[in-house]
Amino acid sequence: MHIEKLQLKNYRNYKEQSLEFENKVNVFLGENAQGKTNVMESIYVLAMARSYRTAKDKELITWDEEYAKIEGSIKKRNSSFDLSLVISQKGKKAKISRIEQRRLTDYVGHLNVVMFAPEDLNLVKGSPQVRRRFIDMEIGQVNAVYLNDLSVYQKILSQRNSLLREMYRNKSPEKITMLEILTEQLIDKAARVTLKRVKYMDKLQSWAEPIHRGISRGLEDLKIHYKPAIEVCDGLDLSKMIEAFHMKFGKIKDKEIERGTSLFGPHRDDLLFSVNGKDVQTFGSQGQQRTTALSLKLAEIDLIHSEVGEYPILLLDDVLSELDDFRQSHLLNTIQGKVQTFVTTTSVEGIHHETLEKAATYKVHSGSIERLK
């Protein structure tokens, strides 16, 4: 799949911008704070209906404007369609080929993207929340059911936490029945979310392991360990997982009431990485941590292709300068002729690779974009 045309209106520092792209590597050159990353972000938002840089949608709207609009013409192997996303103070309005989507979960997944930015290097050494977000965003764009289950889980979790806080403050034992109802609802979605995460991480492992071995010149073996709230064993199905959640919540009910919050569930899960049997987060060098992050991102490309039959769009936001020559070459060799890629950088000097030499190049300056070649 690839983007043929992108149109921005009142988006960040772009009052109005229209761009046409080829199905190859597209490089955006410019100094910092000129708008390169804003273009990259707009493609991500068009696909995911949310930013990877901010949780505040109003920051995406040009100052003193009421809304921002992103439109894209998408080409797949067997179809073409348009995506449109309007962001305003009232919320988001998403359309596919001019047909408004009732839920964002029905919209996400029509355009698949893999984002790799300097902050993604924190995927390995950052907080568990960073890794959970990685899991959720990647599964969500290839599995609409997962995205819906996760959304419902988060809503029930919020209601349950509000009830637990009220029970803690007011010592309200009469609300036990309501807590049990919410717990029952939470368990169903928690089990479904966990099961999908386990299966997805197993697939990601199968793609990431050989990639990591290649980048490390055969010296390192990468293992991905999904660490869910409950113990998971091979062959664990949905009914058994629901049963395990019931047992756990039954044991900690009093403790949750005492503390006024939910102490258990997929919102507390984590993802662990080991190289040659050693924990990368704790004992890995910076090079090993970066190789692990790069392996995960490249594995995403192949995994999405295996799931949807199309390669996703790759977004490389100022990340080439963060990688050494060997990792740069491995990344560029992997995407060559296979994935429509968007690259932002202040300069390509010193990066000698056929992929970049044949790329379409754009100059970005003060929210204005000019094609150079």
C-alpha positions in Angstrom: 0.0 0.0 0.0 1.1 3.6 -0.5 -0.1 7.2 -0.2 -0.5 8.9 -3.6 -1.6 12.3 -2.3 -1.7 14.1 1.1 -3.6 17.2 1.8 -3.3 19.3 5.0 -5.4 22.1 6.2 -4.8 24.1 9.4 -2.5 21.3 10.6 0.2 22.4 13.0 2.2 25.0 11.0 0.6 24.1 7.6 -2.2 26.4 6.7 -2.8 24.6 3.4 -0.5 22.0 1.8 -0.9 19.4 -0.9 1.7 16.8 -1.8 1.9 13.9 -4.3 4.1 11.0 -3.6 5.7 8.1 -5.5 5.7 4.6 -4.2 9.3 4.7 -3.0 11.4 6.5 -0.5 10.5 10.2 0.1 13.0 12.3 2.0 12.1 15.6 3.7 15.2 17.8 4.3 15.3 20.9 6.5 16.5 22.4 9.7 14.8 21.7 13.0 11.4 23.3 13.8 10.5 23.9 10.2 7.7 21.3 9.9 9.4 18.1 8.8 8.1 16.0 11.7 4.6 17.6 11.4 4.3 16.0 7.9 5.4 12.7 9.3 3.0 13.0 12.2 0.1 13.9 9.9 0.5 10.6 8.0 0.5 8.7 11.3 -2.6 10.6 12.5 -4.4 9.9 9.2 -3.8 6.2 9.8 -4.2 5.9 13.6 -6.6 8.8 14.4 -4.2 9.9 17.1 -0.8 11.4 17.4 2.4 9.7 18.6 3.7 13.1 19.9 0.8 14.4 22.0 -2.4 13.2 23.7 -4.0 16.7 23.2 -5.7 16.9 19.9 -6.0 20.7 20.1 -2.2 20.9 19.6 -2.7 19.5 16.1 -4.8 22.5 15.1 -3.2 25.7 13.7 -3.3 28.5 16.2 -6.6 30.5 16.1 -8.3 28.0 13.8 -11.3 25.8 14.8 -10.3 22.6 13.1 -7.5 20.7 11.3 -8.1 18.4 8.3 -5.9 15.6 6.9 -6.9 13.9 3.6 -5.1 11.1 1.8 -5.5 9.1 -1.4 -4.5 5.5 -0.7 -3.6 2.9 -3.2 -3.6 -0.8 -2.4 -2.9 -3.8 -4.7 -6.6 -4.4 -5.4 -8.2 -1.1 -4.4 -8.0 2.7 -4.1 -9.8 4.9 -1.6 -9.7 8.2 0.2 -9.3 8.8 3.9 -10.3 12.0 5.7 -9.9 13.0 9.3 -11.2 16.3 10.8 -10.0 17.2 14.2 -11.9 19.9 16.2 -12.7 20.9 19.8 -15.8 18.7 19.4 -13.8 15.6 18.6 -12.8 13.7 15.4 -14.8 13.0 12.3 -13.4 10.2 10.1 -14.4 9.3 6.6 -13.5 6.5 4.2 -14.2 7.4 0.6 -16.6 10.2 1.9 -18.6 7.8 4.1 -18.5 8.9 7.7 -17.4 6.2 10.2 -19.6 5.8 13.3 -16.6 4.6 15.4 -12.9 5.3 15.1 -12.3 1.6 15.6 -14.1 1.1 12.2 -11.7 3.6 10.6 -8.3 2.6 12.0 -6.6 -0.2 10.1 -7.4 0.9 6.5 -4.0 2.5 6.3 -1.2 0.7 8.1 2.0 2.5 9.2 5.1 1.7 11.2 6.7 4.6 12.9 10.3 4.7 14.0 11.5 7.9 15.8 14.3 8.5 18.3 11.9 8.1 21.2 11.2 4.6 20.0 14.6 3.7 21.2 13.0 4.0 24.6 10.8 1.1 23.7 13.4 -1.2 25.3 14.6 0.9 28.3 11.5 3.1 28.8 8.5 2.5 31.1 6.1 -0.4 30.8 3.4 2.1 29.6 5.6 2.8 26.5 5.7 -0.9 25.7 2.0 -1.4 26.3 1.2 1.4 23.9 3.5 -0.2 21.3 1.6 -3.4 21.7 -1.9 -1.8 21.5 -1.2 0.4 18.5 0.3 -2.3 16.5 -2.3 -5.0 17.2 -5.1 -2.4 16.9 -4.3 -1.5 13.3 -4.5 -5.1 12.0 -7.3 -6.3 14.3 -10.3 -4.1 14.7 -11.9 -6.5 17.3 -8.9 -6.1 19.5 -9.1 -2.3 19.3 -12.8 -2.5 20.3 -12.1 -4.9 23.2 -9.3 -2.7 24.5 -11.5 0.4 24.3 -14.3 -1.3 26.2 -11.8 -2.6 28.7 -10.5 0.8 29.4 -13.9 2.3 29.9 -14.9 -0.5 32.3 -11.6 -0.1 34.1 -12.2 3.7 34.6 -15.7 3.0 36.0 -14.4 0.3 38.3 -11.6 2.5 39.6 -14.1 5.3 40.3 -16.3 2.9 42.2 -13.2 1.6 44.2 -12.2 5.1 45.1 -15.7 5.9 46.3 -15.7 2.7 48.4 -12.4 3.6 49.8 -13.3 7.1 50.7 -16.9 6.5 52.0 -16.4 2.9 53.3 -19.4 1.8 51.3 -19.8 -2.0 51.6 -23.2 -1.9 50.0 -21.6 -1.2 46.7 -20.0 -4.7 46.6 -22.7 -5.9 44.1 -21.9 -3.2 41.7 -18.2 -4.0 42.0 -18.9 -7.6 41.2 -20.8 -6.7 38.1 -18.0 -4.4 36.8 -15.4 -7.1 37.7 -17.3 -9.7 35.7 -17.5 -7.3 32.7 -13.8 -6.4 33.1 -12.7 -10.0 33.2 -14.3 -10.9 29.9 -12.5 -8.0 28.0 -9.2 -8.5 30.0 -9.1 -12.1 28.9 -9.7 -11.3 25.3 -7.1 -8.5 25.3 -4.5 -10.7 27.0 -5.1 -13.7 24.6 -4.7 -11.5 21.5 -1.5 -9.9 23.0 0.0 -13.3 23.7 -0.6 -14.6 20.2 0.6 -11.3 18.6 3.8 -11.3 20.6 4.5 -14.9 19.6 4.2 -13.9 15.9 6.4 -10.8 16.5 9.0 -13.0 18.1 9.2 -15.3 15.0 9.9 -12.3 12.8 12.1 -10.3 15.1 14.5 -13.1 16.0 16.1 -13.7 12.6 16.2 -10.0 11.9 18.1 -9.3 15.1 20.5 -12.2 14.3 21.2 -10.6 10.9 21.8 -7.1 12.3 24.1 -8.5 15.0 26.0 -10.5 12.4 24.9 -13.8 13.9 26.3 -13.0 17.4 23.0 -12.4 19.3 19.7 -14.2 19.9 16.7 -12.0 20.7 13.8 -13.3 22.8 10.6 -11.3 23.4 8.8 -12.2 26.7 5.3 -10.9 27.1 4.6 -10.6 30.8 0.8 -10.7 31.4 -1.0 -10.2 34.7 -1.7 -14.0 34.9 0.5 -17.0 34.2 0.1 -18.0 30.6 0.9 -21.5 29.3 0.7 -23.1 25.9 -2.8 -24.1 24.9 -4.5 -21.6 27.2 -7.9 -20.8 25.6 -10.3 -18.0 26.4 -12.5 -20.0 28.9 -9.4 -21.0 30.9 -8.1 -17.5 30.9 -11.4 -16.1 32.1 -11.3 -18.7 34.9 -7.8 -17.6 35.9 -8.8 -14.0 36.0 -11.8 -14.9 38.2 -9.5 -16.6 40.7 -7.1 -13.8 40.8 -9.7 -11.0 41.2 -11.4 -13.1 43.9 -8.1 -13.2 45.9 -7.3 -9.5 45.7 -10.8 -8.0 46.0 -10.4 -6.9 49.7 -6.9 -5.4 48.9 -8.3 -3.4 45.9 -11.1 -2.0 48.2 -8.5 -1.1 50.8 -6.3 0.8 48.2 -9.2 2.2 46.1 -7.9 1.1 42.7 -7.7 -1.9 40.3 -4.4 -3.7 41.1 -4.6 -6.3 38.3 -5.2 -6.6 34.6 -3.7 -6.0 31.2 -3.2 -2.3 32.0 -0.3 -3.5 34.2 1.3 -5.9 31.7 4.8 -5.5 30.3 7.1 -6.7 27.5 10.6 -7.9 28.3 13.6 -8.5 26.0 16.6 -10.7 26.4 19.7 -11.1 24.3 21.7 -14.3 24.7 19.8 -14.9 27.8 20.4 -11.5 29.5 17.9 -8.8 30.2 18.5 -6.1 27.6 16.7 -3.4 29.7 19.0 -3.9 32.6 22.2 -5.4 31.3 22.2 -4.6 27.5 24.6 -2.0 26.0 23.1 1.0 24.2 24.0 -0.7 20.9 22.1 -3.9 21.9 19.1 -1.8 23.0 19.1 0.0 19.7 19.4 -3.2 17.7 16.5 -4.6 19.6 14.3 -1.6 18.9 15.3 -1.7 15.2 14.6 -5.4 15.0 11.1 -4.9 16.5 10.3 -2.1 14.0 11.5 -4.2 11.0 9.6 -7.2 12.3 6.4 -5.1 12.4 6.7 -4.5 8.7 6.8 -8.2 7.9 4.2 -9.1 10.5 1.7 -6.6 9.2 2.3 -7.9 5.6 1.6 -11.4 6.8 -1.6 -10.3 8.5 -3.2 -8.0 5.9 -1.4 -9.0 2.7 0.1 -5.5 2.1 3.3 -3.9 3.3 2.7 -0.9 5.6 4.0 2.6 5.1 7.3 3.2 7.0 7.8 6.5 8.8 11.5 7.3 9.8 11.4 10.5 11.8 15.0 11.8 12.2 16.1 8.3 13.1 18.9 7.6 10.6 21.3 9.9 12.4 20.7 7.9 15.6 21.9 4.7 13.9 25.5 3.7 13.1 26.5 3.0 9.5 25.9 -0.7 9.7 22.4 -0.4 11.2 21.6 2.4 8.7 22.6 0.1 5.8 20.6 -2.9 7.2 17.5 -0.7 7.6 17.8 0.8 4.1 18.5 -2.6 2.5 15.4 -4.1 4.1 13.0 -1.4 2.8 14.6 -1.1 -0.7 11.9 -1.5 -3.3 9.5 -3.0 -0.9 8.0 -0.3 1.4 6.9 3.3 0.7 9.0 5.2 3.2 9.0 8.7 4.5 12.3 10.0 6.0 12.9 13.3 7.8 16.5 14.5 8.3 18.5 17.7 8.5 21.0 16.3 6.0 21.8 13.1 4.0 25.5 13.9 3.8 27.5 11.0 4.9 24.7 8.5 4.2 25.7 6.8 1.0 23.1 4.3 -0.1 21.3 3.6 -3.4 17.9 3.8 -1.7 18.5 7.5 -0.7 20.2 8.4 -4.0 17.0 7.3 -5.9 14.6 8.9 -3.4 12.2 11.7 -4.1 13.5 14.7 -2.1 11.6 17.6 -0.6 12.9 20.8 1.1 11.0 22.0 4.1 11.2 25.6 5.3 8.8 27.5 7.6 5.8 25.3 6.8 6.4 25.4 3.1 7.5 22.3 1.1 9.3 22.3 -2.2 10.2 19.2 -4.3 13.9 19.2 -5.2 14.0 15.9 -7.3 
